[in-house]
Amino acid sequence: MDKKLCIASMAVAGVMLVVFLLDLILGFPFGGSGPFVWIDIIGMICSVVLLYMAFHAWREVR
């Protein structure tokens, strides 16, 4: 159960990172321009932090 939760958290963090990166580069899916660039940057930072925490929790559970 714990391993599956960690893997699911890593998957969610990866999807969030890809979505925010696509929005920052291509303007898709949210049309990121103007002040929304900061939201993309903060979202990517949060995604990386979540990925880091989930990975280290997964390593402890193994």
Secondary structure as a PSIPRED ss2 file (coil, helix, strand):
# PSIPRED VFORMAT (PSIPRED V4.0)

   1 M C   1.000  0.000  0.000
   2 D H   0.000  1.000  0.000
   3 K H   0.000  1.000  0.000
   4 K H   0.000  1.000  0.000
   5 L H   0.000  1.000  0.000
   6 C H   0.000  1.000  0.000
   7 I H   0.000  1.000  0.000
   8 A H   0.000  1.000  0.000
   9 S H   0.000  1.000  0.000
  10 M H   0.000  1.000  0.000
  11 A H   0.000  1.000  0.000
  12 V H   0.000  1.000  0.000
  13 A H   0.000  1.000  0.000
  14 G H   0.000  1.000  0.000
  15 V H   0.000  1.000  0.000
  16 M H   0.000  1.000  0.000
  17 L H   0.000  1.000  0.000
  18 V H   0.000  1.000  0.000
  19 V H   0.000  1.000  0.000
  20 F H   0.000  1.000  0.000
  21 L H   0.000  1.000  0.000
  22 L H   0.000  1.000  0.000
  23 D H   0.000  1.000  0.000
  24 L H   0.000  1.000  0.000
  25 I H   0.000  1.000  0.000
  26 L H   0.000  1.000  0.000
  27 G C   1.000  0.000  0.000
  28 F C   1.000  0.000  0.000
  29 P C   1.000  0.000  0.000
  30 F C   1.000  0.000  0.000
  31 G C   1.000  0.000  0.000
  32 G C   1.000  0.000  0.000
  33 S C   1.000  0.000  0.000
  34 G C   1.000  0.000  0.000
  35 P C   1.000  0.000  0.000
  36 F H   0.000  1.000  0.000
  37 V H   0.000  1.000  0.000
  38 W H   0.000  1.000  0.000
  39 I H   0.000  1.000  0.000
  40 D H   0.000  1.000  0.000
  41 I H   0.000  1.000  0.000
  42 I H   0.000  1.000  0.000
  43 G H   0.000  1.000  0.000
  44 M H   0.000  1.000  0.000
  45 I H   0.000  1.000  0.000
  46 C H   0.000  1.000  0.000
  47 S H   0.000  1.000  0.000
  48 V H   0.000  1.000  0.000
  49 V H   0.000  1.000  0.000
  50 L H   0.000  1.000  0.000
  51 L H   0.000  1.000  0.000
  52 Y H   0.000  1.000  0.000
  53 M H   0.000  1.000  0.000
  54 A H   0.000  1.000  0.000
  55 F H   0.000  1.000  0.000
  56 H H   0.000  1.000  0.000
  57 A H   0.000  1.000  0.000
  58 W H   0.000  1.000  0.000
  59 R H   0.000  1.000  0.000
  60 E H   0.000  1.000  0.000
  61 V H   0.000  1.000  0.000
  62 R C   1.000  0.000  0.000
